[in-house]
Amino acid sequence: MRWGTFLIVAGIIVFIILLTWQKMKQAPKKDKWAFFILLFIAWGLSLFNLQYVEGPNSILEKLLTPTFGKFMKK
């Protein structure tokens, strides 16, 4: 985990919130929740070194090969 990257992303997120706060006051509650959830996900992903995390194809392959591999071979 890289704390510098995490803190930089946290600062950017705070900056984004400060810039959009006036516009977000008028937005519906669903839009506010979606906005903050997406920002929270981005902040959480900044904790991981994503270049070394496996991609979705390899994860699906590991999940589905034991169950559907037998059917695919026939």
Secondary structure by P-SEA (a helix, b strand, c coil): ccaaaaaaaaaaaaaaaaaaaaaaaaccaaaaaaaaaaaaaaaaaaaccccccccaaaaaaaaccccccccccc
